[in-house]
């Protein structure tokens, strides 16, 4: 019989990570959003929705493995986001996304069984990596556009 406890522990850690993601907090916050930020707002909304989907998938995995999702606590690291200009939050979003990718990569290295856990972690990791690339492209476009004010 396969030991699924390590996979359940990692899935619970990833669930806590997804529940405290910055995109969800940004959507809840009252941020000043300029017309120039439409693509970024759309990306943040998509990231927030994906985090909810990832949470549901991770909860399902934990339950299928015979475990129970660990109780959650609030995240105070993003409590200062309210009433901030959106563009000031974007570097933090990039850092958040980089951290999420790094943590999913570590999880993918740690979890080798059961196959359902390996598959789910790999799938979510791929999505986070694509989102990081999209976010970096948007921020790079901002930097190049800012230099064209002359």
Protein Blocks (a to p, Z undefined) as FASTA:
>chain_A
ZZfklmmmmmmmmmmmmmmgfklmmmmpccdddfklmmmmmmmmmmmmmmmmmmmmmmmm
mmmnopacddddddfklmmmgopafklmmmmmmmmmmmmmmmmmmmmmmpmbdfklmmmm
mmmmmmmmmmmmmmmmmmmmmmmmmmmmZZ
